[in-house]
Amino acid sequence: MKKGEEFEKYAAKAKTLPESTSNENKLILYGLYKRATVGPINTSRPGMLNMKDRAKWDAWKAVEGTSKDEAKSDYITKVKQLMEEAGIAI
């Protein structure tokens, strides 16, 4: 399976993670997903009153030096880890 196909497969699986998945883990996945699909951050940081979007922006910024392929691999690894922790078959 090509990296892109595997990435898409795990992007779909990520949507099946339980609601109890921590916000921290959701933000890690968000940042890796944006880095893998969009690339470098291309927007300015949201204002202080927009906490949710600001946290998402920060998660994306945190993986700034990662290549798209690295971000895809890291995303897949993180989804697998979260699925195992939740007792979901991979």
Number of C-alpha atoms within 10 A of each C-alpha: 6 6 12 13 10 14 24 13 12 19 17 12 16 19 10 11 16 12 9 7 13 11 11 11 13 18 18 20 23 17 24 29 21 21 27 23 14 11 18 17 17 9 7 8 15 15 9 10 8 10 11 12 14 16 18 20 21 18 21 22 18 15 20 17 12 16 15 19 15 15 24 25 17 19 24 23 14 19 23 18 14 18 19 12 10 13 10 14 7 10
